[in-house]
Amino acid sequence: MTTKMRTEIAEQPAALRATLDALLPRVGEVKALAGQARQLLFIARGTSDNAAVYGRYLVEAHAGRLSALAAPSIATTYKRKLDLTGVLAVGLSQSGRTEEIVQTLAWARDCGASTVAITNGGGESPLAQVAHLALCTVAGVEEAVPATKTYTTQLAALAVLALGLGADVDAADLQRVPDAVERLIADPGDLEAVVEGLADVSGVVVSGRGMAFSTALETALKLKEACYVHAMGLSYADLLHGPIAVVDERTPALLVAAGEGPTLPGTVALARRVTGAGAAAYGVGGGAELAAASTAALNGPDLPEWVAPMGLIVPGQLLTESLARRRGIDPDSPRGLNKVTQTE
């Protein structure tokens, strides 16, 4: 049986191509709106919040703009007014209908921010309607509860946003992403070995750093919501400050890295430390070096670090779908979850 989640994973190359075709011509609109914005404020929850983490690292590392993740409760629960003059507020919601995110983006606009919506809900969605500029992704309808193609296209939209902010990257790298994702879907690496390694565990630590941190968070979320595994998503810098104590022969580590970049050596060293302590370390990406240091490994994309997260999540998605079925769970409809989550 082919699950909806597996079908939607396979649709990601086409969704990415369509989204990039739609959004790359709009870089100039982002530039005009952002102007001299001194800071970015990302407004999101759940999977979209993990995408926002990628946006924050991308904008700070390559566009030189200070960024932060918003606390929507300040707007919706505490109802505090802040001076957001000179801020570019970016609201992310796959459906464009999560009331808390819509309200918080409207609040940011009323507080003086310029506003951008990133949504798969289309230009008529409530989120798009309250924004000064809407970057609508072209992922198509997503039926499985765990987000896959809507997440990767959000990352593509954030990359376009970074280009509009003057990021010191090569825009041509984005055109390589769909083909790289297609290759990963066809050959994710030693998927069966990693599935078997996680089949009977109750917990796993998922760790990455820098651009890959968002992938660690999103992979951990997917394992929690679709496989009912207690997955802890952490930067490896935070992991080393104490939580690494939970990694043992019953609690493996899933370590994520791009095939290049300043965080790769630390990820490889962490894999060696984990296996040296008698625990299993499963690599995701990181090239041959991380694979050699790991118990088993999933392939990563042949992409520069700044766009690698669009490919790095794909093995995690495939792992989640396969592991859910291995554990007798329907990944399309995890218990207690709906496609659109509303927060009081």
C-alpha positions in Angstrom: 0.0 0.0 0.0 1.3 3.5 -1.0 0.5 6.1 1.6 -0.5 9.6 0.8 2.6 10.8 2.7 4.8 8.7 0.4 3.0 10.0 -2.7 3.4 13.6 -1.5 7.1 13.1 -0.8 7.5 12.0 -4.4 5.7 15.2 -5.6 8.3 17.5 -4.1 10.6 18.0 -7.1 7.6 19.2 -9.2 6.3 21.3 -6.3 9.7 22.9 -5.9 10.1 23.6 -9.6 6.7 25.2 -9.7 7.3 27.3 -6.6 10.7 28.6 -7.8 9.2 29.4 -11.2 6.5 31.4 -9.5 8.6 33.2 -6.9 12.1 33.9 -8.3 10.7 36.6 -10.6 9.4 38.4 -7.5 12.8 39.0 -5.9 12.5 42.6 -6.8 9.2 42.9 -5.0 10.9 41.6 -1.8 13.7 44.1 -2.2 11.3 47.0 -2.7 9.3 46.1 0.4 12.2 45.2 2.7 14.0 48.4 1.9 16.4 49.1 4.8 14.6 46.9 7.3 17.0 46.5 10.2 15.5 43.2 11.5 13.3 40.3 10.5 10.6 38.8 12.7 9.4 35.3 11.8 5.9 34.4 12.9 5.0 30.7 12.8 4.0 27.5 14.7 4.8 23.8 14.2 6.4 22.7 11.0 6.3 26.3 9.7 8.3 27.4 12.8 11.0 24.9 11.8 11.1 26.4 8.4 11.4 29.8 10.1 14.5 28.6 11.9 16.1 28.0 8.5 15.0 31.5 7.4 16.6 33.0 10.5 20.0 31.3 9.9 19.9 32.1 6.2 19.1 35.7 6.6 21.7 36.3 9.4 24.5 34.3 7.8 24.1 35.5 4.3 22.0 38.7 4.3 23.5 40.3 7.4 20.1 41.1 9.0 19.3 40.4 12.6 16.4 38.0 12.9 14.2 36.6 15.6 11.3 34.1 16.1 8.2 35.8 17.3 6.2 34.7 20.4 2.6 35.0 19.0 1.2 35.0 22.5 2.6 38.6 23.0 0.1 39.7 20.3 -2.8 37.3 20.9 -2.8 36.6 24.7 -0.9 39.4 26.3 -2.1 41.9 23.6 1.0 44.1 24.0 1.8 46.7 21.4 5.5 47.0 20.4 7.3 49.4 18.2 8.1 47.4 15.0 9.2 50.3 12.9 12.0 49.1 10.6 11.1 45.5 11.0 10.1 43.0 8.2 7.6 40.6 9.7 7.3 37.2 7.9 4.2 35.1 8.7 4.4 31.4 7.7 1.4 29.1 7.5 0.9 26.3 5.0 -2.8 26.7 5.0 -2.8 30.4 5.5 -5.8 29.9 7.8 -4.2 29.4 11.3 -5.9 32.2 13.2 -3.1 32.8 15.6 -0.6 33.4 12.8 -3.0 35.6 10.8 -3.7 37.7 13.9 -0.1 38.0 14.8 0.9 39.2 11.3 -1.9 41.7 11.4 -0.7 42.9 14.8 2.9 43.3 13.4 1.5 45.4 10.5 -0.4 47.5 13.0 2.8 47.9 15.1 4.6 49.4 12.1 6.2 46.4 10.4 6.3 45.7 6.7 4.7 42.3 6.3 5.2 39.2 4.1 3.1 36.0 4.0 4.5 32.7 3.0 1.7 30.2 2.4 0.4 27.4 0.3 -3.1 28.7 0.8 -3.1 31.1 -2.2 -3.5 34.8 -2.5 -7.1 34.7 -1.2 -6.1 33.0 2.1 -6.5 35.1 5.3 -2.8 35.3 5.9 -2.1 36.5 2.4 -4.8 39.1 2.7 -3.3 40.8 5.8 0.2 41.0 4.3 1.8 43.7 2.3 3.3 41.0 0.1 2.3 37.3 -0.3 4.8 34.7 -1.5 2.5 31.8 -2.3 4.0 28.4 -2.8 2.8 26.0 -5.4 2.8 22.7 -3.7 -0.7 21.7 -4.6 -3.2 20.0 -2.2 -1.5 18.1 0.7 -3.7 15.4 2.2 -1.4 13.6 4.6 -1.3 15.3 8.1 2.5 15.3 8.2 3.7 18.2 6.1 6.2 17.3 3.4 5.9 19.2 0.1 4.5 22.3 1.8 7.5 22.4 4.1 10.1 22.1 1.4 8.4 24.8 -0.7 8.3 27.1 2.3 12.1 26.7 2.4 12.3 27.6 -1.2 10.2 30.8 -0.5 12.5 31.7 2.3 15.5 31.3 0.0 13.8 33.7 -2.4 13.2 36.1 0.5 16.9 36.0 1.3 17.8 36.8 -2.3 15.5 39.9 -2.0 17.4 40.9 1.1 20.7 40.8 -0.8 22.0 37.5 0.4 25.6 36.8 -0.7 24.7 33.5 -2.5 24.4 32.3 -6.0 20.7 32.2 -7.0 21.6 29.5 -9.6 22.0 27.1 -6.7 18.3 27.1 -6.3 17.7 25.6 -9.7 19.7 22.5 -8.7 17.4 21.7 -5.8 14.6 19.9 -7.5 16.9 17.5 -9.3 18.8 16.8 -6.0 15.6 16.1 -4.2 14.6 13.7 -7.0 17.9 11.8 -6.6 17.4 11.5 -2.9 13.9 10.1 -3.3 15.2 7.5 -5.7 18.2 6.6 -3.5 17.9 7.7 0.2 20.8 5.5 1.3 20.6 2.7 3.9 17.0 3.4 4.8 16.2 -0.1 5.9 19.0 -0.3 8.3 18.0 3.0 10.0 14.4 1.9 10.2 15.3 -1.3 11.8 17.6 0.5 14.2 14.7 2.8 15.3 11.9 0.2 15.1 11.8 -0.6 18.8 13.2 2.5 20.5 11.1 4.8 22.6 13.3 7.8 22.2 15.9 9.3 19.8 18.0 12.5 19.8 18.0 14.4 16.5 20.8 16.9 16.2 22.2 19.4 13.7 23.7 22.9 13.8 23.5 26.1 11.7 21.6 25.6 8.5 20.9 22.0 9.4 19.3 22.8 12.7 16.0 23.4 11.1 16.2 19.9 9.6 16.9 18.3 12.9 13.9 20.1 14.4 11.6 19.1 11.6 12.8 15.5 11.5 12.2 15.2 15.2 8.7 16.7 14.8 7.9 14.2 12.1 9.1 11.2 14.2 7.0 12.4 17.1 3.8 13.1 15.2 3.8 10.1 12.8 5.8 7.4 14.7 5.0 8.3 18.3 8.7 8.3 19.1 10.0 10.7 21.8 12.3 12.6 19.5 14.4 15.5 20.9 15.5 18.0 18.3 18.6 19.9 19.4 21.5 21.9 18.1 24.6 19.8 18.7 26.0 22.7 20.7 23.1 22.5 23.1 23.3 18.7 23.1 26.8 18.8 24.4 25.8 21.0 27.3 24.1 18.2 29.1 21.3 16.4 27.1 23.9 14.1 25.5 23.6 12.1 28.8 20.4 10.6 27.5 22.1 9.0 24.5 22.9 5.4 25.2 22.4 1.9 23.8 18.6 2.4 24.1 18.5 6.0 22.8 20.3 6.5 19.5 21.2 9.7 17.8 20.2 10.9 14.3 22.8 13.4 13.2 22.1 15.8 10.3 24.6 17.9 8.3 25.2 19.4 4.8 28.0 17.9 2.8 30.0 21.1 3.3 30.2 24.0 5.7 31.5 25.0 9.1 29.2 22.7 11.1 30.2 19.4 9.4 33.4 18.7 11.4 31.5 19.1 14.7 28.8 16.7 13.5 31.3 14.1 12.5 33.1 14.4 15.9 29.7 14.0 17.6 29.0 10.8 15.7 32.3 9.4 16.7 31.7 10.3 20.3 28.2 8.6 20.3 29.4 5.4 18.7 32.5 5.4 21.0 30.2 5.4 23.9 28.4 2.3 22.6 25.3 4.0 21.2 24.1 4.1 17.6 24.6 7.2 15.5 22.7 7.4 12.3 23.9 10.0 9.8 21.8 12.1 7.5 23.8 13.8 4.8 27.3 15.0 5.7 28.9 13.1 2.8 31.3 10.2 3.1 32.9 11.5 6.3 29.8 11.5 8.4 28.7 8.1 6.9 32.0 6.6 7.9 31.6 7.8 11.4 28.0 6.5 11.7 26.4 3.2 12.5 24.4 3.6 9.2 23.6 6.6 7.1 21.1 8.2 4.8 22.2 10.2 1.8 22.2 14.0 1.7 21.9 16.3 -1.3 24.8 17.4 -3.5 24.1 21.0 -2.8 25.8 24.1 -1.2 25.1 24.5 2.5 22.7 27.4 2.1 20.2 25.3 0.0 21.0 21.9 1.5 18.1 21.9 4.0 15.6 21.6 1.1 17.2 18.2 0.4 18.3 17.2 3.8 14.7 16.8 5.1 13.8 14.3 2.4 15.6 11.3 4.0 14.0 12.2 7.3 10.6 12.3 5.6 11.2 8.9 4.0 12.4 7.5 7.3 9.3 8.8 9.1 7.0 7.2 6.6 8.8 3.9 6.6 9.2 3.7 10.3 5.5 4.5 10.9 4.5 1.6 8.8 7.1 -0.6 10.4 5.6 0.2 13.8 2.0 -0.4 12.5 1.0 3.2 12.4 -0.8 5.0 9.5 1.4 8.0 8.8 -1.3 9.8 6.9 -3.5 10.2 9.9 -1.6 10.3 13.2 -3.8 10.2 16.3 -5.0 13.5 17.8 -3.9 15.7 14.8 -5.7 17.6 12.1 -4.3 19.2 9.0 -4.9 22.8 10.2 -4.1 23.4 13.9 -5.8 26.3 15.7 -4.3 27.6 18.9 -6.3 29.4 21.5 
